[in-house]
Amino acid sequence: MLRTSDFDYQLPPELIAQTPAPERDQSRLLVLDRATGVVAHRQFREVLDFLHPGDLLVLNDSRVIPARLRGIKPATGAPLEVFLLEEIRANEWWTLLRPGKRMRPGSRFGLTHPGGQPTDIEGTVLEKNLSGHYRIQFQGVPDIHARLSVLGEVPLPPYITRAANTGAIDDFERYQTVYAQPPGSVAAPTAGLHFTKPLLETIRARGIQVCSVTLHVGPGTFAPVKTEVITDHLMHEERYEISAATAVALHAAQREHRRIIAVGTTSVRVLESVAQLGPFPETATAGRTRIFIHPPFDFRMAQGLLTNFHLPRSTLLMLVSAFAAPGSLRGREMVLHAYAEAIRQRYRFFSYGDAMLVV
């Protein structure tokens, strides 16, 4: 029985990346051979050495929205943070409110610009669910989506302690993959942050097929597992979509026994969620998933995983551990050994950090 503490490790705080690499593909790449456990140290652009003609590279093309809004309580003038989670319909969203203790159904607040200037937009609390999320109705604008580029801030994760868009770093550009398409994520699918458009063009030119799935990443991706036994953890839910073209490409790769390389744990979650429902479809599909992948797990789709370095005790670290040794418990030791080596070699960790390839 695996416990959450089995996935703990000590990370020197200075290795938590606060800024991205100067150029996306200048990050480092740790390669873990899951057959031998051998670790190699490379630069990210050398990922080409590990991709073969005929491989199918699967990206998550969800676009991060400027999900962090600033508000003010009209009765007291106290500041309020509004964190958008998921759009229900135009101007109606599930959100997090901080502080939200006194925000009850019927409570109203005004939105402000990031600098504190008032706007003509108001929000009303409609309900609070058992997860502590607030359903908000926005008024004073046809669709709040259209104002997010002006009012919203980049939802940098809590371990990045500097303010967004400071100095020479444009987080609106760097906390987003170069291939992002449909908006909906409140956290970046960070494994894809290392790719540049020229690198992707080179990958395609070498006979490696590239396709996309969509999984809108929620804030639960950063949540540590708090239960003592990992199987007691309740996984957060996320929305996914697979286009007909991607479904056909995946089906063909499986039929022809070509490798499927997932870029990011979010791509893996989409692939394995759909595969668990039965034979992989050749038509477009969409749904919601709470899949929790941890050792032991038999993967049906992916033969390779490109990912970042993840937080201790996180579901993402558990997923990578499962992938390192499918169907067994050995992957945990392999991955924690690789993480220890990355720490010794001073790799940069988490969202803006370096990458890891498991093949």
ChimeraX attribute file (.defattr): number of C-alpha atoms within 10 A of each C-alpha:
attribute: neighborCount
match mode: 1-to-1
recipient: residues
	/A:1	8
	/A:2	15
	/A:3	15
	/A:4	21
	/A:5	15
	/A:6	17
	/A:7	21
	/A:8	14
	/A:9	13
	/A:10	10
	/A:11	14
	/A:12	10
	/A:13	9
	/A:14	10
	/A:15	15
	/A:16	20
	/A:17	19
	/A:18	19
	/A:19	17
	/A:20	21
	/A:21	17
	/A:22	9
	/A:23	11
	/A:24	19
	/A:25	20
	/A:26	16
	/A:27	22
	/A:28	20
	/A:29	25
	/A:30	26
	/A:31	23
	/A:32	21
	/A:33	16
	/A:34	20
	/A:35	10
	/A:36	8
	/A:37	18
	/A:38	12
	/A:39	20
	/A:40	14
	/A:41	15
	/A:42	16
	/A:43	15
	/A:44	21
	/A:45	17
	/A:46	13
	/A:47	19
	/A:48	14
	/A:49	8
	/A:50	10
	/A:51	19
	/A:52	15
	/A:53	14
	/A:54	17
	/A:55	19
	/A:56	27
	/A:57	23
	/A:58	25
	/A:59	26
	/A:60	32
	/A:61	25
	/A:62	27
	/A:63	25
	/A:64	24
	/A:65	24
	/A:66	25
	/A:67	24
	/A:68	21
	/A:69	22
	/A:70	23
	/A:71	26
	/A:72	20
	/A:73	15
	/A:74	12
	/A:75	8
	/A:76	7
	/A:77	11
	/A:78	11
	/A:79	18
	/A:80	19
	/A:81	17
	/A:82	25
	/A:83	24
	/A:84	27
	/A:85	23
	/A:86	20
	/A:87	15
	/A:88	12
	/A:89	9
	/A:90	12
	/A:91	17
	/A:92	20
	/A:93	21
	/A:94	22
	/A:95	22
	/A:96	21
	/A:97	21
	/A:98	14
	/A:99	12
	/A:100	15
	/A:101	8
	/A:102	7
	/A:103	18
	/A:104	14
	/A:105	14
	/A:106	12
	/A:107	15
	/A:108	19
	/A:109	23
	/A:110	21
	/A:111	24
	/A:112	21
	/A:113	15
	/A:114	15
	/A:115	8
	/A:116	12
	/A:117	10
	/A:118	14
	/A:119	13
	/A:120	10
	/A:121	16
	/A:122	18
	/A:123	21
	/A:124	20
	/A:125	21
	/A:126	17
	/A:127	17
	/A:128	18
	/A:129	9
	/A:130	6
	/A:131	7
	/A:132	13
	/A:133	18
	/A:134	26
	/A:135	23
	/A:136	28
	/A:137	20
	/A:138	21
	/A:139	16
	/A:140	12
	/A:141	13
	/A:142	11
	/A:143	14
	/A:144	19
	/A:145	17
	/A:146	10
	/A:147	13
	/A:148	15
	/A:149	14
	/A:150	11
	/A:151	20
	/A:152	22
	/A:153	22
	/A:154	23
	/A:155	23
	/A:156	23
	/A:157	15
	/A:158	8
	/A:159	14
	/A:160	15
	/A:161	11
	/A:162	11
	/A:163	12
	/A:164	16
	/A:165	14
	/A:166	9
	/A:167	7
	/A:168	6
	/A:169	14
	/A:170	14
	/A:171	18
	/A:172	17
	/A:173	11
	/A:174	19
	/A:175	24
	/A:176	21
	/A:177	25
	/A:178	18
	/A:179	18
	/A:180	18
	/A:181	14
	/A:182	14
	/A:183	15
	/A:184	22
	/A:185	26
	/A:186	27
	/A:187	26
	/A:188	29
	/A:189	30
	/A:190	24
	/A:191	29
	/A:192	23
	/A:193	24
	/A:194	27
	/A:195	19
	/A:196	17
	/A:197	11
	/A:198	9
	/A:199	15
	/A:200	16
	/A:201	12
	/A:202	13
	/A:203	19
	/A:204	16
	/A:205	11
	/A:206	14
	/A:207	14
	/A:208	18
	/A:209	18
	/A:210	18
	/A:211	17
	/A:212	23
	/A:213	22
	/A:214	25
	/A:215	29
	/A:216	27
	/A:217	24
	/A:218	19
	/A:219	17
	/A:220	15
	/A:221	22
	/A:222	16
	/A:223	14
	/A:224	15
	/A:225	21
	/A:226	14
	/A:227	13
	/A:228	13
	/A:229	14
	/A:230	23
	/A:231	16
	/A:232	12
	/A:233	15
	/A:234	13
	/A:235	17
	/A:236	14
	/A:237	16
	/A:238	22
	/A:239	18
	/A:240	24
	/A:241	20
	/A:242	24
	/A:243	17
	/A:244	14
	/A:245	14
	/A:246	19
	/A:247	21
	/A:248	17
	/A:249	18
	/A:250	25
	/A:251	18
	/A:252	14
	/A:253	18
	/A:254	17
	/A:255	9
	/A:256	10
	/A:257	11
	/A:258	16
	/A:259	21
	/A:260	21
	/A:261	24
	/A:262	28
	/A:263	24
	/A:264	24
	/A:265	25
	/A:266	25
	/A:267	26
	/A:268	27
	/A:269	21
	/A:270	25
	/A:271	23
	/A:272	19
	/A:273	21
	/A:274	22
	/A:275	15
	/A:276	13
	/A:277	9
	/A:278	8
	/A:279	9
	/A:280	18
	/A:281	16
	/A:282	17
	/A:283	13
	/A:284	13
	/A:285	13
	/A:286	15
	/A:287	13
	/A:288	15
	/A:289	18
	/A:290	13
	/A:291	16
	/A:292	20
	/A:293	25
	/A:294	25
	/A:295	24
	/A:296	20
	/A:297	17
	/A:298	15
	/A:299	18
	/A:300	15
	/A:301	22
	/A:302	22
	/A:303	17
	/A:304	24
	/A:305	25
	/A:306	26
	/A:307	26
	/A:308	30
	/A:309	24
	/A:310	18
	/A:311	23
	/A:312	20
	/A:313	20
	/A:314	20
	/A:315	26
	/A:316	25
	/A:317	23
	/A:318	25
	/A:319	21
	/A:320	29
	/A:321	27
	/A:322	24
	/A:323	30
	/A:324	27
	/A:325	23
	/A:326	20
	/A:327	15
	/A:328	16
	/A:329	18
	/A:330	16
	/A:331	24
	/A:332	25
	/A:333	16
	/A:334	22
	/A:335	25
	/A:336	18
	/A:337	15
	/A:338	20
	/A:339	21
	/A:340	15
	/A:341	16
	/A:342	21
	/A:343	16
	/A:344	9
	/A:345	10
	/A:346	12
	/A:347	21
	/A:348	24
	/A:349	24
	/A:350	21
	/A:351	27
	/A:352	26
	/A:353	24
	/A:354	29
	/A:355	30
	/A:356	27
	/A:357	25
	/A:358	23
	/A:359	19
